[in-house]
Amino acid sequence: MQGRLSAWLVKHGLVHRSLGFDYQGIETLQIKPEDWHSIAVILYVYGYNYLRSQCAYDVAPGGLLASVYHLTRIEYGIDQPEEVCIKVFAPRRNP
């Protein structure tokens, strides 16, 4: 299921993979490691101006590493800010 941000990224030709929504309804996207910097700048310009949290974990023993970013659009007067979760999977040999 594609969310609003994923549709916007597709419309602008930005490569990603939609991972659906988490249990709170937050859209989750997968970005390639080499695209993360440019996508992060684009998301900031789009309005995601607050890094709520960042964490990393082993996907599998000896396998990929995952870096997870929870971004939020903070705007004056908005009670329910829009959030997105970005996952970047990197090879262990070159994280």
Sine and cosine of phi, psi and omega as CSV:
sin_phi,cos_phi,sin_psi,cos_psi,sin_omega,cos_omega
0.00,0.00,0.82,-0.58,-0.05,-1.00
-1.00,-0.06,0.73,-0.68,0.02,-1.00
-1.00,-0.05,-0.02,-1.00,-0.06,-1.00
-0.89,0.46,-0.70,0.71,-0.01,-1.00
-0.93,0.37,-0.65,0.76,0.04,-1.00
-0.87,0.50,-0.69,0.73,0.03,-1.00
-0.88,0.48,-0.65,0.76,0.02,-1.00
-0.90,0.43,-0.68,0.73,0.02,-1.00
-0.89,0.45,-0.67,0.74,0.04,-1.00
-0.88,0.48,-0.71,0.71,0.00,-1.00
-0.84,0.54,-0.55,0.84,-0.02,-1.00
-0.99,-0.16,0.21,0.98,0.10,-0.99
0.94,0.33,0.46,0.89,-0.03,-1.00
-0.99,-0.13,0.84,-0.54,-0.11,-0.99
-0.96,0.27,0.76,-0.65,0.05,-1.00
-0.23,-0.97,0.04,-1.00,0.08,-1.00
-0.74,-0.68,0.80,-0.61,0.04,-1.00
-0.98,0.20,0.77,-0.64,0.04,-1.00
-0.96,-0.29,0.23,0.97,0.03,-1.00
1.00,0.07,-0.60,-0.80,-0.08,-1.00
-0.75,-0.66,0.54,-0.84,0.05,-1.00
-0.99,0.13,-0.09,-1.00,-0.07,-1.00
-0.90,0.43,-0.30,0.95,0.02,-1.00
-0.99,-0.13,0.02,1.00,-0.01,-1.00
1.00,0.08,0.26,0.97,0.00,-1.00
-1.00,0.08,0.80,-0.60,0.00,-1.00
-0.90,0.43,0.67,-0.74,-0.02,-1.00
-0.84,-0.54,0.77,-0.63,-0.02,-1.00
-0.82,-0.57,0.54,-0.84,0.10,-0.99
-0.96,-0.28,0.75,-0.67,0.00,-1.00
-0.84,-0.54,0.62,-0.79,0.08,-1.00
-0.94,0.35,0.57,-0.82,-0.02,-1.00
-0.81,0.59,-0.64,0.77,-0.04,-1.00
-0.95,0.32,-0.27,0.96,0.02,-1.00
-0.99,-0.15,-0.14,0.99,-0.14,-0.99
-0.86,0.52,-0.71,0.70,-0.06,-1.00
-0.88,0.48,-0.76,0.65,-0.03,-1.00
-0.92,0.39,-0.63,0.77,0.02,-1.00
-0.91,0.41,-0.63,0.78,0.02,-1.00
-0.88,0.48,-0.67,0.74,0.03,-1.00
-0.91,0.42,-0.68,0.73,0.01,-1.00
-0.89,0.45,-0.68,0.74,0.02,-1.00
-0.90,0.44,-0.60,0.80,0.05,-1.00
-0.90,0.44,-0.72,0.70,0.02,-1.00
-0.89,0.45,-0.58,0.81,0.03,-1.00
-0.92,0.38,-0.32,0.95,0.07,-1.00
0.81,-0.58,-0.09,1.00,0.03,-1.00
-0.98,0.18,1.00,-0.02,-0.17,-0.99
-0.95,-0.31,0.20,0.98,-0.04,-1.00
-0.64,-0.77,0.83,-0.55,0.09,-1.00
-1.00,0.04,0.97,-0.22,-0.04,-1.00
-0.94,0.34,-0.70,0.72,0.04,-1.00
-0.32,-0.95,0.33,-0.94,0.08,-1.00
-0.59,-0.81,0.70,-0.71,0.05,-1.00
-0.54,-0.84,0.16,-0.99,0.03,-1.00
-0.62,-0.78,0.43,-0.90,0.03,-1.00
-0.42,-0.91,0.33,-0.94,0.13,-0.99
-0.98,0.18,0.80,-0.59,0.05,-1.00
-0.95,0.31,-0.67,0.74,0.03,-1.00
-0.41,-0.91,0.49,-0.87,0.02,-1.00
-0.82,0.58,0.83,-0.55,0.00,-1.00
0.97,0.26,0.03,1.00,-0.05,-1.00
-0.98,-0.19,-0.57,-0.82,-0.03,-1.00
-0.95,0.32,0.37,-0.93,0.17,-0.99
-0.95,-0.32,0.56,-0.83,0.02,-1.00
-0.86,-0.51,0.70,-0.72,0.12,-0.99
-0.90,-0.43,0.79,-0.61,-0.12,-0.99
-0.88,-0.48,0.77,-0.64,-0.02,-1.00
-0.85,-0.52,0.78,-0.63,0.10,-0.99
-0.95,-0.30,0.92,-0.38,-0.05,-1.00
-0.94,-0.33,0.52,-0.85,-0.04,-1.00
-0.72,-0.69,0.59,-0.80,0.11,-0.99
-1.00,-0.06,0.97,-0.24,0.01,-1.00
-1.00,-0.07,0.86,-0.51,0.03,-1.00
-0.72,-0.69,0.57,-0.82,0.02,-1.00
-0.89,0.46,0.75,-0.66,0.08,-1.00
0.99,0.12,0.09,1.00,0.00,-1.00
-0.99,-0.17,0.84,-0.54,-0.01,-1.00
-0.99,0.17,-0.60,0.80,-0.03,-1.00
-0.89,-0.45,1.00,0.04,-0.02,-1.00
-0.92,0.39,0.54,-0.84,0.01,-1.00
-0.96,0.28,0.67,-0.75,-0.01,-1.00
-0.80,-0.60,0.39,-0.92,0.10,-1.00
-0.57,-0.82,0.52,-0.85,0.07,-1.00
-0.91,-0.41,0.81,-0.59,0.01,-1.00
-0.92,-0.39,0.77,-0.64,0.06,-1.00
-0.89,-0.45,0.75,-0.66,0.04,-1.00
-0.85,-0.52,0.88,-0.47,0.01,-1.00
-0.99,-0.16,0.78,-0.62,-0.05,-1.00
-0.79,-0.61,0.55,-0.84,0.05,-1.00
-0.93,0.36,0.61,-0.79,-0.03,-1.00
-0.87,0.50,-0.59,0.81,-0.06,-1.00
-0.94,0.33,-0.33,0.95,0.00,-1.00
-0.52,-0.85,0.94,0.34,-0.07,-1.00
-0.96,0.29,0.00,0.00,0.00,0.00
